[in-house]
């Protein structure tokens, strides 16, 4: 019997909402360069996914949140969700005040607040994550 080993990378993504809109980044790097996506990225050694989600949100958008204000939406682990290989992400939801502003940083070429109903066709499986956040929590945000 031949054993096959697969490297699995661990990431965290954030559905950050304010008054009916979700904060999206325009990806500055491949894969999906130029497409809209949720803020997120790799979980660093010694870091929890919750801490990574808050850190990535800050690094990519300038939005600072307390990690404990975020609610776990779910774990997304479909084998082909990322063209770079096997990525498993923990996705979180956080609601911020309507006065919250954002700016592009780190891997983001741009940021924008997009009405939830228009958050379709996102990179990776991020449309599914936004949809799950919206309906699982039965919230209009």
TAVEN-V782061 format. One record per pair of residues at least 6 apart in sequence whose ideal C-beta (glycine too) atoms are under 6 Angstrom apart, sorted by sequence separation. I is the first residue (numbers start at 1). GAP is how many residues later the second one is. D is the distance in Angstrom with one decimal. If there is no record, write none. Layout:
BEGIN
I/GAP/D ; I/GAP/D
END
This chain:
BEGIN
27/6/5.4 ; 43/6/5.3 ; 57/6/5.4 ; 58/6/5.2 ; 104/6/5.1 ; 16/7/4.2 ; 104/7/5.0 ; 120/7/5.5 ; 27/8/5.6 ; 43/9/4.2 ; 102/9/4.6 ; 26/10/6.0 ; 27/10/5.3 ; 54/11/5.6 ; 77/11/4.4 ; 119/11/4.8 ; 24/12/4.4 ; 25/12/5.8 ; 54/13/4.2 ; 76/13/5.0 ; 25/14/5.4 ; 41/15/4.4 ; 75/15/5.5 ; 40/16/5.1 ; 51/16/5.4 ; 39/17/5.6 ; 50/17/4.6 ; 74/17/5.8 ; 39/18/4.9 ; 73/18/4.4 ; 72/20/5.9 ; 73/20/5.2 ; 39/21/4.4 ; 39/22/5.4 ; 70/22/3.9 ; 71/22/4.9 ; 70/24/4.4 ; 13/25/4.5 ; 14/25/5.1 ; 69/25/5.6 ; 14/26/5.9 ; 13/27/3.3 ; 12/28/5.6 ; 11/29/5.9 ; 65/29/5.1 ; 11/31/5.5 ; 12/31/5.7 ; 10/33/4.5 ; 25/35/5.4 ; 12/37/4.3 ; 23/38/6.0 ; 91/38/4.7 ; 14/39/4.9 ; 53/39/4.6 ; 63/39/5.3 ; 12/40/4.2 ; 62/40/5.6 ; 93/40/4.7 ; 12/41/3.9 ; 49/41/3.7 ; 61/41/4.2 ; 62/41/4.6 ; 82/42/5.9 ; 14/43/4.7 ; 62/43/5.8 ; 81/43/5.7 ; 81/44/4.8 ; 60/45/5.8 ; 59/46/5.9 ; 60/46/4.8 ; 59/47/4.1 ; 60/48/4.5 ; 76/49/5.9 ; 61/50/5.1 ; 31/52/4.8 ; 73/59/5.7 ; 73/60/4.9 ; 11/76/5.5 ; 13/76/5.1 ; 8/78/4.8 ; 9/78/4.9 ; 10/78/5.8 ; 11/78/4.3 ; 12/78/5.1 ; 13/78/4.7 ; 14/78/5.3 ; 15/78/4.7 ; 16/78/5.4 ; 17/78/5.3 ; 18/78/5.0 ; 29/78/5.8 ; 19/79/4.4 ; 23/79/5.7 ; 28/79/5.3 ; 6/80/5.4 ; 8/80/5.8 ; 18/80/5.1 ; 28/80/6.0 ; 28/81/3.9 ; 18/82/5.4 ; 25/83/3.8 ; 26/83/4.5 ; 26/84/4.1 ; 37/85/5.7 ; 25/86/5.3 ; 36/86/5.3 ; 37/86/3.9 ; 24/88/5.9 ; 35/88/4.3 ; 38/88/4.7 ; 37/89/5.3 ; 23/90/5.8 ; 24/90/5.3 ; 32/91/3.7 ; 21/92/4.0 ; 22/92/5.7 ; 21/93/6.0 ; 21/94/5.4 ; 22/94/5.6 ; 20/96/5.9 ; 27/96/6.0 ; 22/97/5.1 ; 22/108/5.9 ; 15/115/5.7 ; 15/118/4.4 ; 20/121/5.7 ; 17/124/4.2
END
